[in-house]
């Protein structure tokens, strides 16, 4: 029985161990039989018995040794001592040429390696090929049919044969060790790969298995075995059909398996009854290729997607609910946009209405009424009234002056009424645009930017004059812009309204609103800048300025700039802002493409 260390030894060491035991047993039997033969022939049996005991000690040492080196060294020593002793004792002239002599170097190299083998070979060479011929010659022994020179020559070639046997054995050992090392490395790498693959398959909760072309199970991970046990009530057996208990499922899977056996990957879904409930599994079949590239089987991977399907169903319901909520939010935003933009325009309408009312109150029409009453009073003596009465003499000049004043009043009122009409038209356009917002974009038309900006300024002209705000225009020549006129006007009105509020709250006496138009250097865009010298914007507020609901005004609601930024994006442009800080004014920049979409 092998010792514990030897049982764990490498396969090559176990082979050498078995050879060592076999050789030792052979020599124990051989020497025992030789001793019995010597007794029968009347020869002394002691040398053979001693040799048998030595070889038996090799077997005892081999039984107890933890490594193969000690019994190997003892066996080689016994063999060398036995053949050298037998040679000198029996005075046989050509023992060095015997086959057993050449086998000892080979055994030595195989059992103990090249270095120990060379030492054993050198010992035999010195003893048998040099020492023994010298002893034979000095003892006066001779062979009548062989000359001394030929005797020495034969032992010399015997020594070369021993060295040759050692060399061939050493080369064989080297080649064998290299092949064995490569094989062990390959087996180790293969074992590591198998362990990693096994760990990977066993670490997942998804069933994974492989089958041959007849549908018999080759291997399966723990999850697949568990599914098989839950489905069929017994363990999966390697070598048996995996679906033997469900012929209906095997028939249903047959087209998919045939497709996998043809070299294609297949993916489908199927239901299983596990733990008393139906579970939906995502099945993936892949061809398993052999060494020649032919399909020899298939691999199956399954994943329980029941929860995912339920989550997808709930997500669909949530998506529909979100659509309803977003639709309502969109309606609220449209309503907010309408209220805000209409509110801005109503401010201008109210101002224009107030101006018209003030001018009508201060109108000179009452003077015309008094003049008519005076004429009616002097109807009977009009010639005398115009020629002799001082009032009558001044009447023509009075009528001329009054007519000029009434003409000026009419022109001013017409101007205000035009402004009022434009404001009402803008309100109508805002409402109409918001009504079309959900289904279609606004109509694009060629717009002259300076005229559109002046139109937006006219909606705030009266309030700018009352507040002492000086308007500065810096218009660079730009081509007409193809754009939704009312949407762009909505942005400009919002920007100017914000600038007016910033200038109203500023303590500075120099209140200026600077409006500039600049083409971009690349010629593809135009930039509209609205700069005020008002209260400015704090640096921490700049990133949030266009967010819905954010405002710095005490009475603001935070919709104007948000709606303006969205409108700029709808025009394929961008609205941005910058400010040096509080009390240093602000600049809003609207960038628009010159080419129509």
ABEGO torsion letter per residue (X at the ends): XBBAAAAABBAAAAAAAAAAAAAAAAAAAAAAAAAAAAAAAGBBAAAAAAAAAAAAAAAAAAAABABAAAAAAAAAAAAAAAAAAAAAAAGBAAAAABAAAAAAAAAAAAAAEAAAAAAAAAAAAAAAAAAAAAAAAAAGBBBAABBAAAAAAAAAAAAAAAAAAAAAAAAAAAAAAAAAAAAAAAAAAAAAAAAAAAAAAAABABBBBBBBAAGBBABBBAAAAAAAAAAAGBBBBBGBBAAAABAAAAAAAAAAAAAAAAGBBBBBBBBBBBGGBBBBBBBBBBBBBBAAGBBAEBBBBBBBAAAAAAAAAAAAAAAAAAAAAAAAAAAAAAAAAAAAAAAAAAAAAAAAAAAAAAAAAABAAAAAAAAAAAAAAAAAAAAAAAAABAAAAAAAAAAAAAAAAAAAAAAAAAAAAAAAAAAAAAAAAAAAAAAAAAABBBBBBBBBAAAAAAAAAAAAAAAAAAAGBBBBBBBBBBBBBBBBAAAAAAAAAAAAAAAAAAAAABABABBBBBBBBBBBAAGABBBBBBBBABAEBBAAAAAAAABBGBBABAABAGAAAAAAAAAAAAAGBBBBBBBAEBGAEBBBBBBBBABBX
